[in-house]
Amino acid sequence: MHTDVWKFNSWLLLLKGKKLWFIYPKAYNSIIKKEKEKFGIENIQNLLNSNIKPLMVVQNPREMMYVPSDTFHFVINLETSLAYTGNFMNETNYENVKQFFAKSDNKNNKKFINNIIATGMTNFKIRNL
């Protein structure tokens, strides 16, 4: 059970296999944050009896899932799976990302995101790793 890194939105394209997604509406975030283990895979037997129910979706090959910023979710691989995923920032999660980095102690990450915000991504370059 988690939300994605740096408050980014994410997408996952399933190339092979099958996945079962459990995605909670953001309206439940404050409750889930208090007792995260109660709503995760560790407590899967009780999920359907809870008042707080996740959206459950089976993902098949060639289907893409989108998970908005700061949305709790977890996945069970129903078959051996191969997927391609990415995290991103746009106008829908810009403020969440900005606030996340404003609270960060990592000066390099803070400088990085502030540079992206200041330049509007016009001068943004990714170096080959």
Secondary structure as UniProt FT lines:
FT   HELIX           5..7
FT   STRAND          9..16
FT   STRAND          19..23
FT   HELIX           26..28
FT   HELIX           29..34
FT   HELIX           36..39
FT   HELIX           41..43
FT   HELIX           44..47
FT   TURN            48..49
FT   STRAND          55..59
FT   TURN            61..62
FT   STRAND          64..67
FT   TURN            69..70
FT   STRAND          73..77
FT   STRAND          82..88
FT   TURN            91..93
FT   HELIX           94..102
FT   HELIX           107..119
FT   TURN            120..123
//
